[in-house]
Amino acid sequence: MNRLANYLTKYVQNYPDLSKSEKLLINQTVEKLATSQSEDQELVVLIQSLRRFSLESELTQAGKKLLARLQRKQWLVGIVNVLPFGK
């Protein structure tokens, strides 16, 4: 299991107040990560889905916290990938 899948699994365990929809979305993402899907691609899909829940006012406080953390992770990874370290 990769790091994102481990993080998401622990997050679901630590935040039982996630909605059924949020838990289902996270579990589906973990399952997809177990196959050949790239972590970056699944991260983008998960963030987009959580944003959609937010727009529809269906995102719990725990879901909002997860969305903020995932967006921060995506932003940091994007910055690191763009900067010319060691070149």
Rosetta silent file (secondary structure, phi, psi, omega in degrees, C-alpha in Angstrom):
SEQUENCE: MNRLANYLTKYVQNYPDLSKSEKLLINQTVEKLATSQSEDQELVVLIQSLRRFSLESELTQAGKKLLARLQRKQWLVGIVNVLPFGK
SCORE:     score description
SCORE:     0.000 S_00000001
   1 L     0.000  135.724 -178.827    0.000    0.000    0.000 S_00000001
   2 L   -82.753  175.861 -174.277    1.394    3.418   -0.894 S_00000001
   3 H   -62.810  -42.554 -179.658    1.667    6.445    1.382 S_00000001
   4 H   -64.284  -43.327  179.069   -1.515    8.153    0.205 S_00000001
   5 H   -61.870  -42.688  177.173   -3.558    4.969    0.638 S_00000001
   6 H   -61.607  -44.688 -179.680   -2.150    4.499    4.162 S_00000001
   7 H   -61.009  -46.490 -178.530   -2.905    8.121    5.023 S_00000001
   8 H   -65.202  -40.346  178.886   -6.480    7.889    3.748 S_00000001
   9 H   -62.347  -44.980  178.524   -7.126    4.599    5.559 S_00000001
  10 H   -66.501  -35.828 -179.849   -5.890    6.053    8.853 S_00000001
  11 H   -62.939  -43.855  178.955   -7.880    9.241    8.261 S_00000001
  12 H   -62.197  -39.608  179.337  -11.131    7.273    7.911 S_00000001
  13 H   -67.793  -38.124 -176.076  -10.322    5.406   11.138 S_00000001
  14 H   -82.441  -17.906 -178.593   -9.458    8.591   13.040 S_00000001
  15 L  -125.115   79.326 -178.030  -12.449   10.618   11.827 S_00000001
  16 L   -68.975  -11.284 -179.395  -15.601    8.511   12.251 S_00000001
  17 L   -84.109    6.694  172.490  -17.777   11.598   11.678 S_00000001
  18 L   -62.854  147.221  178.374  -17.090   11.520    7.919 S_00000001
  19 L   -72.156  164.875  178.238  -20.288   11.092    5.938 S_00000001
  20 H   -60.570  -39.057  179.562  -21.092    7.809    4.199 S_00000001
  21 H   -63.892  -42.453  179.240  -20.433    9.476    0.841 S_00000001
  22 H   -65.221  -44.383  178.938  -17.030   10.713    1.967 S_00000001
  23 H   -62.171  -42.305  179.360  -16.077    7.303    3.369 S_00000001
  24 H   -62.273  -45.633  178.858  -17.209    5.591    0.168 S_00000001
  25 H   -59.907  -45.256 -179.387  -15.200    8.026   -1.963 S_00000001
  26 H   -65.723  -43.701  179.166  -12.085    7.548    0.163 S_00000001
  27 H   -63.676  -38.251  176.859  -12.424    3.751    0.164 S_00000001
  28 H   -64.631  -38.826  178.361  -12.845    3.736   -3.623 S_00000001
  29 H   -64.302  -42.590  178.659   -9.715    5.864   -3.943 S_00000001
  30 H   -61.717  -41.634  178.315   -7.750    3.451   -1.735 S_00000001
  31 H   -63.240  -42.231  179.247   -8.922    0.539   -3.898 S_00000001
  32 H   -66.125  -34.999  178.721   -7.877    2.347   -7.080 S_00000001
  33 H   -67.036  -24.845  178.432   -4.483    3.124   -5.569 S_00000001
  34 H   -73.114  -19.158  177.124   -3.989   -0.616   -5.016 S_00000001
  35 L   -93.848 -156.645 -173.412   -4.192   -1.106   -8.788 S_00000001
  36 L   -84.811    7.178 -179.657   -2.062    0.548  -11.442 S_00000001
  37 L   -67.116  143.639  178.470   -3.508    4.054  -11.047 S_00000001
  38 L   -76.541  147.274 -179.542   -0.956    6.778  -10.357 S_00000001
  39 H   -63.102  -41.890 -179.747   -1.051    8.435   -6.953 S_00000001
  40 H   -62.074  -42.761 -179.625   -1.025   11.931   -8.471 S_00000001
  41 H   -64.346  -44.475 -179.850   -3.965   11.147  -10.735 S_00000001
  42 H   -67.993  -33.657  176.834   -6.011    9.675   -7.890 S_00000001
  43 H   -62.616  -43.968  179.186   -5.150   12.630   -5.658 S_00000001
  44 H   -63.182  -44.567 -179.828   -6.523   15.039   -8.276 S_00000001
  45 H   -63.264  -42.872  179.520   -9.712   12.983   -8.705 S_00000001
  46 H   -63.603  -44.778  178.744  -10.233   12.803   -4.928 S_00000001
  47 H   -61.240  -44.577  179.137   -9.715   16.561   -4.511 S_00000001
  48 H   -61.619  -40.880  179.833  -12.161   17.307   -7.338 S_00000001
  49 H   -66.852  -41.714  177.938  -14.771   15.003   -5.805 S_00000001
  50 H   -65.974  -36.557  175.736  -14.390   16.570   -2.362 S_00000001
  51 H   -62.845  -39.641  178.326  -14.702   20.032   -3.939 S_00000001
  52 H   -62.869  -43.511  175.867  -17.929   18.906   -5.602 S_00000001
  53 H   -58.681  -40.910 -179.655  -19.252   17.760   -2.207 S_00000001
  54 H   -63.814  -44.320  178.689  -18.293   21.165   -0.824 S_00000001
  55 H   -62.069  -31.735  179.977  -20.123   23.020   -3.586 S_00000001
  56 L   -90.487    9.605 -179.214  -23.212   20.919   -2.866 S_00000001
  57 L    56.334   37.754  179.887  -22.856   21.648    0.898 S_00000001
  58 L  -114.340   13.781 -177.035  -22.347   17.939    1.588 S_00000001
  59 L   -99.041  124.120  178.597  -18.833   18.134    3.030 S_00000001
  60 L   -75.077  171.754  177.188  -18.447   17.525    6.776 S_00000001
  61 H   -61.002  -39.338  177.875  -15.901   19.362    8.920 S_00000001
  62 H   -65.701  -36.123  177.294  -13.663   16.276    8.773 S_00000001
  63 H   -67.416  -38.596  177.511  -14.065   16.273    4.990 S_00000001
  64 H   -64.688  -39.272  178.834  -13.106   19.949    4.815 S_00000001
  65 H   -64.486  -42.974  178.131  -10.016   19.244    6.890 S_00000001
  66 H   -63.535  -44.734  179.360   -9.040   16.381    4.572 S_00000001
  67 H   -58.567  -45.216  179.581   -9.614   18.534    1.480 S_00000001
  68 H   -61.342  -43.102 -179.876   -7.388   21.291    2.886 S_00000001
  69 H   -66.247  -42.281 -179.156   -4.603   18.814    3.680 S_00000001
  70 H   -66.833  -40.095  178.265   -4.792   17.130    0.277 S_00000001
  71 H   -64.636  -38.974  177.883   -4.753   20.470   -1.558 S_00000001
  72 H   -63.855  -43.601  178.905   -1.725   21.551    0.487 S_00000001
  73 H   -61.723  -44.448 -179.313    0.053   18.281   -0.351 S_00000001
  74 H   -63.635  -40.872 -179.852   -0.739   18.692   -4.050 S_00000001
  75 H   -63.856  -46.469 -179.254    0.495   22.294   -4.008 S_00000001
  76 H   -64.218  -42.852  178.686    3.779   21.382   -2.288 S_00000001
  77 H   -63.080  -39.948  178.259    4.444   18.452   -4.623 S_00000001
  78 H   -62.490  -42.317  178.643    3.757   20.717   -7.603 S_00000001
  79 H   -63.732  -46.916 -178.479    6.233   23.325   -6.360 S_00000001
  80 H   -62.488  -39.192 -179.104    8.947   20.729   -5.718 S_00000001
  81 H   -70.035  -23.638 -177.143    8.455   19.182   -9.163 S_00000001
  82 H   -89.847  -34.729 -176.412    8.790   22.571  -10.898 S_00000001
  83 L   -68.071  140.305 -176.850   11.810   23.981   -9.076 S_00000001
  84 L   -85.356   68.222  179.001   15.176   23.195  -10.697 S_00000001
  85 L   -68.752  128.668  174.324   16.904   21.510   -7.727 S_00000001
  86 L    69.879   16.607  179.812   20.462   20.489   -8.505 S_00000001
  87 L  -103.962    0.000    0.000   20.358   21.630  -12.127 S_00000001
